[in-house]
């Protein structure tokens, strides 16, 4: 007999492009605010963000608090789309679409399961206390309010031998027990962005235009949704007049504004940024292309949240790779200014330099002027992106976009 308890990935399936995007942002945000960034080498902490903030994971969600578990046993999750008209920083109207979520009381029986940590160990299923993921920034994340643990990674049903108790009772009984434990409403389990630093970062992602037909029927006003579809539990209206660091991305490209004929812009799929590769840093085709064109911008089709620019109005847009006069090749982020709906400028952040041998293997070669940050993982991410790009480099859907000739 099976338990019927399965992970959200098993229940709802995996959508690889969305999974890559969630995983990328979860890791990069936690590396900015975790007291011990090396803890992010452990899969469960990144998966915890996916599990608790709106996506799916390979782990089963648990709580060490009976009152927290009782709250979920006594409520059902619901969501609805909310559309609000706001203005960007230039006072142009946009329609912001959000997913508003809540837990609603229901009539009928609820279910609470008691899981044995010893039985999980015997079944060789790891259990993870998320309180070990401490943050240096102020506030408390959602998983701390919920006293959350994770079991897994797990494939298929949780073995029934791990369940040592199953309580079935009217949902109202669970709600009363949860209320006595201090969990009467969703706000007691889902703190707002002023309290929860992870939620605050997730809600700082850019907005992306929803491609729909019938634009004339709505007076030429575009719909936008967040780059990640994050369920929101606090029904607070967005500020009518959005600040300059809020981007409403309509699909503009650097190739539309570049004037420098020494720059070559090449479009690239977003998965070069969101994916990852642990292959050796050997990029013969990319290296040859850069040697030929000297200064190359590999531009993706969306705005990328960068940890270093969370309070600015600049965003990532891909990779900037160029050959130095001394023959080294350097790489950094292609960044853009994007206040409101306008892509208004572009440039590169500080780069790292590499020697490239005849096989296309890159070796770090520090030079004066290189990025002085101690975040090697940021620059390792550039090499990972180049590795993915190398693999995809000859695909026909990668189009060359040439800069316009100088007037």
N, C-alpha and C positions, 0 to 999 in steps of 0.2 A: 504494500500500500504506500502510495506516495503522499507527501505532505501538502502538495499544491502551492508551496511557498517558493516563488521564483524571482529572479532579479528582473529589474525593469527592462533590461536588454532582451531577456528571454520572452518577456510578456509582450513587448511592443516592437521588437526588432531593432536593427541597427541601420542608420542612414549614414554611410561612411563620410560624405563631405561635411555633414553637420557634426558628426562625432569628432572629426579632426579639428574643426573650428572650436568647439567647446573645449576639447582637451588642450589645444594651444593656449587659449585665453586663460583657462584655469591654471595652467602651469606658470605662465608668465606673470599673472597677477599675484599668485602665491609667492613666487620668487622675489617679488618686490616687498612683500610685507611679512613673510615668515621669519621668525627669529633664527631658524636654522634652515637656510635654503637647500642644504644638502638633503634634508628630509624629503624634498620633492623628487628625489630619485626613487622613492617608494611610490608605487602605482596607486596605492589606496588613498593617499591624500589628494591627488588630482581627481581621482574618481569620486571622492567625497563632494567636491564642488559640483560635478555633474549630477550626482544623486540628489543633492539638497537644494539646488538652485534652478532646476528646471529641465535637465536632460536625463539621460539614462546611463546606467553603469552596470558593471559586471559583479556588483556586490549587493548583498541583501541588507536592507536598512533596519537597524535595531536601535533600541534605546535602553540605557541602564535605569531609566526612571519609569516605574509603573504608571505614574500619573500622566506622563507624556504619551505612553503607549495607549492608555485608556482614552485620551483625547482623540487619537486617530481612530480608535475602535468605535467611538461614538459619533463620528462625523464622516461625511462623504465629500470628496473633492469635487469642485465644480469650477468652470471657468467661462468667461464670456469676453468677446471682443469689445473694446471701447475705442471710439474715435473722437478725438478732440482737435479742434482747429486752433493752431498756435501761429505765431509769427517767428521767422528766423531773425537773425541779428540785423537784417536789412529791412525788417518789417514786411517781408513778403509772406503771405499766408501758406501754410502747409497743413495737411491732415495727418496727425500722429495716431497710429493704430497700436494699441497695447493689449496684452492678454491679462485681464484682471481675474485673479483666482481667489477662491475662498473655500473654507470647510463648513458645510452646512449640516445641521442636525437632521437626523432621519428617524423614522419609526421602524421598528423591527429589531432583530438581534445583531449585536456586534460580536467581534471575535478578537481575543487577545491570546497570543502564544508566548509561552515561557521557553526560552532556549538555553540549553546547557553548554557552557563554555568548555567543560571537560569533554562532553560528547562531540562538540565541534572539533576539538583537538584530536580525538580518537579517529574522527572521519577525515583528518588531515585538511580541515578547513580553517584557515586563519581567521582570527577575530582581531579587530583593530579599534582601539580607543581613540576617538578623534580629538579628545582633549589634549593629546600629545602634540597636536599641531598648534603651537602657540604663535601669536603674532606680536610684532613689536609695536604696531600701530594701535591707537586707542580704540575702544569699543569691543563688542563681542559678536562673533559670527553666529549665524543661524544654528549651526551644528552644536555650538556650546549651549544655547538656550534649550536645545532638545536633548542634551546629554547623550549625544549620538555615538553609536558604534557601527561598524560595518563587518559583515562576514563574507569572506570570499578571497579571491574571485571564485565564482560558482557557475557551473554549467548544469542546467536542468534543475529539478526540484531539490530543495534542501532535504537531506535524508530524514525520514520521520523519526529515526533514533535520536536526533538532536533535540526533539521537542519533548520536554518533560512535563508540560502543562498546557492545556487548551481550555480557556474560559470563554464560554458563550453565555451572553446575558443581554437583556434589552439595552439598546444603545443609550437610553436615558440613564441607566445605571452607570455606564462608563462615563458619561458626561458629568454626572454628579461627582463621581470619584475624582475625575480630572480637575474639576473646579475646586474641590477641597484641597487639591495639591498645588493650586495656583495657576491652572491652565484652563481659563474659562472661555477664552476666545483666541482667534488665530494670531493676534498681536502678541500674545504671551509666548508664542513659539516662533514667530516670524518677525523679528525686529525690523524697524524701518532703516532706510539707508543712512540716517544720521547716527544710528547705533551700530549697524553692521558694516564693517569696512569692505568686506568682499562684495556684498550687494551694491555698495556705493560704486565700486570699480566696475562691476558688470553693467550698471546703469549709465556709466560714462562712455560706453561704446557709441560709435556713430550710428545714425539712422540711415537706412537704405530705402530708396524709392521702390515701391511695389509696382511692377509692370502690369498694368491693366488696360483694357480697352475702354472706350467711352469717356475719354478725358474731357471732351467738350460738354458732356452732360453735367459735369461738376464745376463748370466755370474755369477750367484750366488749372485747378488746384490739385497738386499731386498728393498721393498717399505715401506715407513712410512707415516703416517698422524698424525696431531695433535690430542691429546686426546679429544678435542672438535673441531668440524669442523667449524672454524671461517672464514667467508668471509673476505678477505683482500682487501682493496681499494688502497693500495700503492704497485705498481708493482716493488718492490725492491728485488734484488737477495739476497738470504741468503748468509752469509759468507761461503766461500768455506771450511774453516777449522773451525769446530764448537768447542766451548769451552767445558771444562770438566763439566760444569753445564748443558749441554744439553744432555738429556737422550733419546736414541733410544731403546725403550723397545721391546725385542724379546720374552718375555714370561718366562724368568728365574725365578726360585723360590728359596726362602731361604732354602727349604728342600734339594736342590741340593748342598748346601755348608755348612750346619750346621754340626758341628763335636761334639757338646756337647750332650752326651747321656741323660743329665738331662732335655733337652728341648724336648717338644712334639709339632710338627707342625701340625696344622689342616687347611685344605683349607676351605675357606668361600666365599660366593658370594659377589661381590662388592657392592651390594645394602645395606649391613650392614653399609657401610661407607656413601654412597650417600643418603640412605633413612633416615627417622627420625621417632621417636616414642615419644609420650607424656605419655606413660603408666608408672605406678610407677616402681621404680628400683628394681624389683623382678626377679631374674634370678636363680631359683632353679637348673635347669639342667646344666647351665653353671657353677654355683658355685660348684656343685658336681663334675663336670668334672675337674675343676681346683684343688679342694681338692685332687682328686685322682692322678693327674699328676704333681701337684705343679707348674710347669712353662710351660705355654702354649702360643704358637704363633698362633693366628688366622690370616692366611695369605690370602689376596685377590689376584686376578689374574691380577692386573694392578698396575702401580705406581700411588701414590696419591700425589698431590701437597699439601704441608703443608705451612701455612702462615709463620711459623718461619724459614723456610729453603729455602726461595725463591732465595737467592743468593748463596746457597751452592749446592753441588751435591748430597744431601741426599733427600730421598723421603719417603712418607709413603707406607707401604705395608700391613696394617692391624692393629691388636691390640696385645699388649704384656700383658698378664695377669699372675700374679703369687701370690702364697701364701707366706706371710712373716713368719719368725720364730715365731712371736707373734700371729699368727693365722689370722691377717688381710689379706685382698686381695687387691693388688694394680694393677692398670691398666694404661697403657699409649699407645702411638703409637709404633708399630713396624716400625722401619725406616731402610732404606737400602742405601748404597752407590751405585750409578749407573752412573759412567762416561761413556759417549758414549753408546756402546751396551753391556756393561759388568756390571753384578751385582757382586760387589766385596767385600761387607761386610754388616753386619747387626747389629742392636742393638736396644735399647729402649731409648726414650726420658724420661725426668723426669715424674714421675707418681704421682697419688693421691692414698691415702690409704682409705680403707673402712672396717667397721665392717659388717659382714654378719650373720644374725640371722638364725634360723632353717627353716624359710620359704623361705630363699633365698633373703631376702630383704637387700639391700645395704644402709648403712648410712655412710656419710663422717666422717672420723676419722683422722684429721691431725696428721702427725708425722714428726719428724725431717728427713730431706732429701727429703720430698715431693716437687713437683714442686712449686716454689715460685711465679709463674706468677699470675697476677690478672685477667687473661682471663678465668673466670669460664665457659664461653660458650664452650671453647675448651674441658674442661673435662666433661661438660654435654654432649658433642657430643659422648664421649666414652661410657657413660651410654646409650645413645640412640642407639648406635651401638650394645651394648650388649643386649638391649631389642629386637632389630630386630633379632639378632643371636639366642636368646632364643626361639623366635617364630619359627625359621627355624631349630632348632638344631637337630631334629630327621629325617630330610629329607635325603633320601638315596644318594642324589648327593653331600652331604658333606662327603668328604673322609678323612680318617686318613692317615697322612704321617708320618711315624716314622723316627727318626734320625738314621743314620747308626750306627752299633755297633762300639764301640771304638776299634781301631786296637791294 
